[in-house]
Amino acid sequence: LSVVAQQVLTIQQAKARRAERFMFEGTDLPLRMTCCPFITMNPGYAGRAELPDNLKVLFRTVAMMVPDYGMIGEILLYSMGYTDAKAMAIKIVTTYKLCSEQLSAQSHYDYGMRAVMAVLRAAGNLKRAEGHLPEDILVLRSIIDVNLPKFLSPDVPLFNGITSDLFPGVELPKPDRDAMQKNFTDACAERNLQPTDYFWGKVVQIYDMMVVRHGFMIVGMPFSGKTSAWKVLAATLGKLHAQYPEDGRWTDVVPFVMNPKSITMGQLYGCFDEVSHEWTDGVLAINYRNAATSKVGKPEDRKWVLLDGPVDAIWIENMNTVLDDNKKLCLMSGEIIAMSDVMSMIFEPMDLLVASPATVSRCGMVYMEPEQLGLRPLFESWVRGWTAKGFHHKDNEAKPLFELSASEAMLLRGMYDWLTEPAMAFLRRECKEMSPTVDSALLDSLLNLLRCLLAMAIPGSSSSDDDASSPDEP
């Protein structure tokens, strides 16, 4: 930025002399008197460098007004074919105003202009797809589809109250998702997952978010089902594409998964060699380019660039041009890679406590809670997996550790109902932990211990066969 300050000073001095040509960095350039630089940078948080003093003195502060969201929304709705655009735009803006006042303050909540634009974009998509429906139904559905996924469970009733007050008497017709739900159930069965209503709802929300936002985050604590949700959605879309190849909504999915915090910034984006000054691409740059140019998969396949790891203000700031309307990854080498229409940037963090407001406003949010998923699905998957002809007994070359009969599975379910929930409640109320734990992780540890004990205890298991074959060992 200090170098930029010198360049700006050179231009300003040439303008003060009213020169027609001037020397800029050793190059003779023509000067337009109308050229004028502006800085729209707000360096008040991590990841943004403070402006150097020699750059500050070359600029003066300018007052900026808050844009009229209602008028912007009205114009865009008119352009999308809405006739009652003024009333609909006012309702959209009022929804966000009431949400910011009444709902809890969370790091991943955002009610700014980009959030309004996401609703308008969704409303335009619905108008084109289902223009025969009344406009208030289309706008209400777009508000719910864009905003409901990010709210915590205590905020959902408040949000429903706000929308019911603004759209009195409007009943949303249930969308036809029978084919998608059937394939979702099949995909869950293949992965030994339980197709609960909550999990199905989150998979649908991820799909809807993918349609209206090219960059979004699946936020939640461990064991909330974040990774399983996108994997099941990818499998569901692939199955639907095989059944309905002519339907443009369904395509195969090619994921590019990486952990941004497991490597350095240079290894992630790319860096210049300190000695030879030769540029080397990073992991993200290579995967992003492969996705943008369809080097992997077919051109019509959806490409998901997945960054599964903590979000901090340092590495995510470089993604700003990707996540806003530019849709371009700008590398330090000067290369600019444009995003293709079938690409999505998906982030999978635990929280957004240290993410900057610029990042939060650019991304759609789907929030998943392990409390809503519950412990029962984890236990059911484990029991069904080890029951005869279950998940762990299919297509395995090696013999499974043990096999549960139907009566043994029923006995385990009874013991789970009797002991697990009360023990968990006692632990949370009466005990102090050395390090914080999640209920689901404790259950997972319990099931791992149980698997080891059952493998030794049940006759005919692989471990007991090994013991019988070597009687000399003590």
MOVEN-V890795 format. One record per residue. N is the residue number from 1. RES is the residue in one small letter. SS is DSSP state (A for helix, B for strand, O for the rest). NEAR is the number of other C-alpha atoms within 8 Angstrom. D_CENTER is the distance of its C-alpha to the mean C-alpha in whole Angstrom. Layout:
N,RES,SS,NEAR,D_CENTER / N,RES,SS,NEAR,D_CENTER
This chain:
1,l,O,7,33 / 2,s,A,8,36 / 3,v,A,6,37 / 4,v,A,8,35 / 5,a,A,11,38 / 6,q,A,8,41 / 7,q,A,10,40 / 8,v,A,9,39 / 9,l,A,9,42 / 10,t,A,9,44 / 11,i,A,9,43 / 12,q,A,8,44 / 13,q,A,8,47 / 14,a,A,11,48 / 15,k,A,10,47 / 16,a,A,7,50 / 17,r,O,6,52 / 18,r,O,7,51 / 19,a,O,9,52 / 20,e,O,7,51 / 21,r,B,8,50 / 22,f,B,10,49 / 23,m,B,8,48 / 24,f,B,10,44 / 25,e,O,5,43 / 26,g,O,5,47 / 27,t,B,6,46 / 28,d,B,8,48 / 29,l,B,8,46 / 30,p,B,7,47 / 31,l,O,10,46 / 32,r,O,6,44 / 33,m,O,6,45 / 34,t,O,4,43 / 35,c,O,5,40 / 36,c,O,4,38 / 37,p,O,4,35 / 38,f,O,4,33 / 39,i,O,4,30 / 40,t,O,4,27 / 41,m,O,4,26 / 42,n,O,5,25 / 43,p,O,9,25 / 44,g,O,6,25 / 45,y,O,6,22 / 46,a,O,9,21 / 47,g,O,8,21 / 48,r,O,8,23 / 49,a,O,6,27 / 50,e,O,6,29 / 51,l,O,8,32 / 52,p,O,8,35 / 53,d,A,6,38 / 54,n,A,8,40 / 55,l,A,12,37 / 56,k,A,9,37 / 57,v,O,7,41 / 58,l,O,9,40 / 59,f,O,6,38 / 60,r,O,6,39 / 61,t,O,4,36 / 62,v,O,4,36 / 63,a,O,4,35 / 64,m,O,4,32 / 65,m,O,4,31 / 66,v,O,4,28 / 67,p,O,4,28 / 68,d,O,6,29 / 69,y,A,9,26 / 70,g,A,10,28 / 71,m,A,9,30 / 72,i,A,8,27 / 73,g,A,13,25 / 74,e,A,13,29 / 75,i,A,9,29 / 76,l,A,9,26 / 77,l,A,14,27 / 78,y,A,10,30 / 79,s,A,7,29 / 80,m,O,8,27 / 81,g,O,7,30 / 82,y,O,10,30 / 83,t,O,5,34 / 84,d,O,7,33 / 85,a,A,12,30 / 86,k,A,9,32 / 87,a,A,7,31 / 88,m,A,11,28 / 89,a,A,13,27 / 90,i,A,10,29 / 91,k,A,9,27 / 92,i,A,12,23 / 93,v,A,11,24 / 94,t,A,8,26 / 95,t,A,11,23 / 96,y,A,9,21 / 97,k,A,9,24 / 98,l,A,9,25 / 99,c,A,11,21 / 100,s,A,8,22 / 101,e,A,6,25 / 102,q,A,7,25 / 103,l,O,9,21 / 104,s,O,5,21 / 105,a,O,5,19 / 106,q,O,5,16 / 107,s,O,8,14 / 108,h,O,9,11 / 109,y,O,9,13 / 110,d,O,7,14 / 111,y,O,12,17 / 112,g,O,7,18 / 113,m,A,7,19 / 114,r,A,9,16 / 115,a,A,10,15 / 116,v,A,13,18 / 117,m,A,9,18 / 118,a,A,11,15 / 119,v,A,13,17 / 120,l,A,12,20 / 121,r,A,9,18 / 122,a,A,11,17 / 123,a,A,13,21 / 124,g,A,10,22 / 125,n,A,8,21 / 126,l,A,11,22 / 127,k,A,13,25 / 128,r,A,7,26 / 129,a,A,6,25 / 130,e,O,7,27 / 131,g,O,8,29 / 132,h,O,4,32 / 133,l,O,7,30 / 134,p,O,7,31 / 135,e,A,9,29 / 136,d,A,9,28 / 137,i,A,11,26 / 138,l,A,12,24 / 139,v,A,12,23 / 140,l,A,11,23 / 141,r,A,10,20 / 142,s,A,13,18 / 143,i,A,11,18 / 144,i,A,8,17 / 145,d,A,11,15 / 146,v,A,14,13 / 147,n,A,8,13 / 148,l,A,10,14 / 149,p,A,11,11 / 150,k,A,10,10 / 151,f,O,10,14 / 152,l,O,8,15 / 153,s,A,6,18 / 154,p,A,6,21 / 155,d,A,10,20 / 156,v,A,10,19 / 157,p,A,8,23 / 158,l,A,10,23 / 159,f,A,11,21 / 160,n,A,8,23 / 161,g,A,8,26 / 162,i,A,11,25 / 163,t,A,10,24 / 164,s,A,10,27 / 165,d,A,7,30 / 166,l,A,8,29 / 167,f,O,9,29 / 168,p,O,6,32 / 169,g,O,5,33 / 170,v,O,8,30 / 171,e,O,5,29 / 172,l,O,7,26 / 173,p,O,4,27 / 174,k,O,4,25 / 175,p,O,4,23 / 176,d,O,4,25 / 177,r,O,6,22 / 178,d,A,6,25 / 179,a,A,7,24 / 180,m,A,10,21 / 181,q,A,9,21 / 182,k,A,8,24 / 183,n,A,11,22 / 184,f,A,14,19 / 185,t,A,9,22 / 186,d,A,8,24 / 187,a,A,11,21 / 188,c,A,12,20 / 189,a,A,9,24 / 190,e,A,8,24 / 191,r,O,7,21 / 192,n,O,10,23 / 193,l,O,10,21 / 194,q,O,10,22 / 195,p,O,9,21 / 196,t,O,8,21 / 197,d,A,6,20 / 198,y,A,8,17 / 199,f,A,11,15 / 200,w,A,11,16 / 201,g,A,8,15 / 202,k,A,12,12 / 203,v,A,12,12 / 204,v,A,8,13 / 205,q,A,11,11 / 206,i,A,10,8 / 207,y,A,9,11 / 208,d,A,10,12 / 209,m,A,14,9 / 210,m,A,11,9 / 211,v,A,7,13 / 212,v,A,10,13 / 213,r,O,11,10 / 214,h,O,10,10 / 215,g,B,12,7 / 216,f,B,15,4 / 217,m,B,12,2 / 218,i,B,13,3 / 219,v,B,14,7 / 220,g,B,13,10 / 221,m,O,10,13 / 222,p,O,9,15 / 223,f,O,8,16 / 224,s,O,11,13 / 225,g,O,11,13 / 226,k,A,12,9 / 227,t,A,7,10 / 228,s,A,7,13 / 229,a,A,11,11 / 230,w,A,10,9 / 231,k,A,8,13 / 232,v,A,12,15 / 233,l,A,11,13 / 234,a,A,10,14 / 235,a,A,12,17 / 236,t,A,12,18 / 237,l,A,13,17 / 238,g,A,12,20 / 239,k,A,9,22 / 240,l,A,14,22 / 241,h,A,13,23 / 242,a,A,7,26 / 243,q,A,6,27 / 244,y,O,8,27 / 245,p,O,10,27 / 246,e,O,5,28 / 247,d,O,7,25 / 248,g,O,6,23 / 249,r,O,4,20 / 250,w,O,11,20 / 251,t,O,13,19 / 252,d,O,11,19 / 253,v,B,12,16 / 254,v,B,10,16 / 255,p,B,8,13 / 256,f,B,9,14 / 257,v,B,8,13 / 258,m,B,8,14 / 259,n,O,9,14 / 260,p,A,11,14 / 261,k,A,7,16 / 262,s,A,5,19 / 263,i,O,8,21 / 264,t,O,7,22 / 265,m,A,8,21 / 266,g,A,8,24 / 267,q,A,11,23 / 268,l,A,12,19 / 269,y,A,12,20 / 270,g,B,15,24 / 271,c,B,12,27 / 272,f,B,9,30 / 273,d,O,9,33 / 274,e,O,5,35 / 275,v,O,4,38 / 276,s,O,5,38 / 277,h,O,7,35 / 278,e,O,6,34 / 279,w,B,9,30 / 280,t,B,8,28 / 281,d,B,10,25 / 282,g,O,12,22 / 283,v,A,10,19 / 284,l,A,9,17 / 285,a,A,12,19 / 286,i,A,9,21 / 287,n,A,10,18 / 288,y,A,9,17 / 289,r,A,9,20 / 290,n,A,10,21 / 291,a,A,14,18 / 292,a,A,12,19 / 293,t,O,7,22 / 294,s,O,9,22 / 295,k,O,7,24 / 296,v,O,7,22 / 297,g,O,7,22 / 298,k,O,6,23 / 299,p,O,5,23 / 300,e,O,6,22 / 301,d,O,11,19 / 302,r,B,11,15 / 303,k,B,12,14 / 304,w,B,13,11 / 305,v,B,14,11 / 306,l,B,12,9 / 307,l,B,12,9 / 308,d,O,11,9 / 309,g,O,11,11 / 310,p,O,10,12 / 311,v,O,11,11 / 312,d,O,9,15 / 313,a,A,11,16 / 314,i,A,8,18 / 315,w,A,10,16 / 316,i,A,11,13 / 317,e,A,9,16 / 318,n,A,8,17 / 319,m,A,9,14 / 320,n,A,11,15 / 321,t,A,12,17 / 322,v,A,11,14 / 323,l,A,13,12 / 324,d,O,8,15 / 325,d,O,6,17 / 326,n,O,7,19 / 327,k,O,10,16 / 328,k,B,10,18 / 329,l,B,11,18 / 330,c,B,10,21 / 331,l,O,10,23 / 332,m,O,7,26 / 333,s,O,7,28 / 334,g,O,6,28 / 335,e,O,7,26 / 336,i,B,8,23 / 337,i,B,9,21 / 338,a,B,8,20 / 339,m,O,10,17 / 340,s,O,8,18 / 341,d,O,4,17 / 342,v,O,8,16 / 343,m,B,13,13 / 344,s,B,13,9 / 345,m,B,12,8 / 346,i,B,12,5 / 347,f,B,11,4 / 348,e,O,14,6 / 349,p,O,13,8 / 350,m,O,10,11 / 351,d,O,11,11 / 352,l,O,11,11 / 353,l,O,5,15 / 354,v,O,7,16 / 355,a,O,11,14 / 356,s,O,10,16 / 357,p,A,6,16 / 358,a,A,7,15 / 359,t,A,11,12 / 360,v,A,13,11 / 361,s,A,12,13 / 362,r,A,11,11 / 363,c,O,11,8 / 364,g,B,12,7 / 365,m,B,12,6 / 366,v,B,14,6 / 367,y,B,11,9 / 368,m,B,13,10 / 369,e,O,10,14 / 370,p,A,13,16 / 371,e,A,7,19 / 372,q,A,7,18 / 373,l,A,12,18 / 374,g,O,9,21 / 375,l,O,10,23 / 376,r,A,6,25 / 377,p,A,11,23 / 378,l,A,12,23 / 379,f,A,10,27 / 380,e,A,9,27 / 381,s,A,11,25 / 382,w,A,9,27 / 383,v,A,11,31 / 384,r,A,11,30 / 385,g,A,11,29 / 386,w,A,13,32 / 387,t,B,12,35 / 388,a,O,9,37 / 389,k,O,7,35 / 390,g,O,10,32 / 391,f,A,11,29 / 392,h,A,9,30 / 393,h,A,12,34 / 394,k,O,7,32 / 395,d,O,4,33 / 396,n,O,8,34 / 397,e,O,4,37 / 398,a,O,4,37 / 399,k,O,7,38 / 400,p,O,10,36 / 401,l,O,8,37 / 402,f,O,11,38 / 403,e,O,10,38 / 404,l,B,10,38 / 405,s,O,8,40 / 406,a,A,8,39 / 407,s,A,6,42 / 408,e,A,8,40 / 409,a,A,12,37 / 410,m,A,8,38 / 411,l,A,8,40 / 412,l,A,9,36 / 413,r,A,8,34 / 414,g,A,8,37 / 415,m,A,9,37 / 416,y,A,9,33 / 417,d,A,8,34 / 418,w,A,8,37 / 419,l,A,8,36 / 420,t,A,9,32 / 421,e,A,9,31 / 422,p,A,8,34 / 423,a,A,8,34 / 424,m,A,9,30 / 425,a,A,8,32 / 426,f,A,9,35 / 427,l,A,9,32 / 428,r,A,8,30 / 429,r,A,6,33 / 430,e,A,6,36 / 431,c,O,7,35 / 432,k,O,6,34 / 433,e,O,6,31 / 434,m,O,4,31 / 435,s,O,4,28 / 436,p,O,5,25 / 437,t,O,7,24 / 438,v,O,7,21 / 439,d,A,8,23 / 440,s,A,11,22 / 441,a,A,10,22 / 442,l,A,9,26 / 443,l,A,10,26 / 444,d,A,9,25 / 445,s,A,8,28 / 446,l,A,8,30 / 447,l,A,10,29 / 448,n,A,8,30 / 449,l,A,8,33 / 450,l,A,8,34 / 451,r,A,8,33 / 452,c,A,8,36 / 453,l,A,8,38 / 454,l,A,9,38 / 455,a,A,13,39 / 456,m,A,10,42 / 457,a,A,7,43 / 458,i,O,10,43 / 459,p,O,6,46 / 460,g,O,7,45 / 461,s,O,13,42 / 462,s,A,11,41 / 463,s,A,9,42 / 464,s,A,13,45 / 465,d,A,9,46 / 466,d,A,8,46 / 467,d,A,8,48 / 468,a,A,7,51 / 469,s,A,6,51 / 470,s,O,7,52 / 471,p,O,7,55 / 472,d,O,4,56 / 473,e,O,4,53 / 474,p,O,3,53
